[in-house]
Amino acid sequence: MLSRIARLFDGRGYRLESLTTAPADEPGLNRITLVASGPAASIDKAAKQLEKLVDVIEVKAAREAAAVD
């Protein structure tokens, strides 16, 4: 699954900055947390593409507000 996710990002030119995995609360499942940067529309598109992967149960997108100097 990790290689499929990495290929999804690499093949479309998204910038994948971080990817980690850990056991989920439900036995037999793993949680994958990733950080990607790019325009909001690109990130939304990536989230929709992740949802289409067969083994994906849920995708949550969190956005960080840009810092203003």
C-alpha positions, 0 to 999 in steps of 0.5 A: 500500500505504501508503494501505491501511495508513493507512486500516486504522488510521484506520478502526478508531481505532488510534493510528498514531504513526510509519510509515517505509518502506525497501528490504528485503533482497530485491530488489523488496520494501520494508519498512514499519516502524510504531509504534502505541499502544493496548491489547495486544488492539487491537495484536494485532488490527491485526497480524492485519488487516495479515496479511490484506492481499494484498501483505503477506508477514510481520508481526512485532509487537514490544512494549516493556515499560512503564516503572515509576517 
